[in-house]
């Protein structure tokens, strides 16, 4: 659940705040965007911790201007932190121009970044697994030289299979 806070200044100069909770599902985000349009809200601000901002951004971007603020740059407010208080604080910062918008790349670039990050994570996982395999061999006194330098190459896998099958000469 996410919390939205609508900050308005009425004709008497009084600041009024209205809150609303919504999930990050499509129907809930549609209801939120309808409410924002109904209330004549021109701009929405939100923090960007991790990737939790993405569904809300994509749900509201075509309806209102969306300002994504860097969570590390936002000044912390002292006291107990709740979703409701955090939403009100972000609305206050936006009203006073204290949120510097983050760059949100176009959808094609976002997709390319996601693919690139995923590939990087997969390569890192592969390297970790390879290193762990080498460590296991060394812990069991089967040095890399006996199996080969490329543990998961064709020859290395063949030699590992021979070791698993309890063959005496894995080089054979």
Order of alpha helices (4+ residues) and beta strands (2+ residues): beta-beta-alpha-beta-alpha-beta-alpha-alpha-alpha-alpha
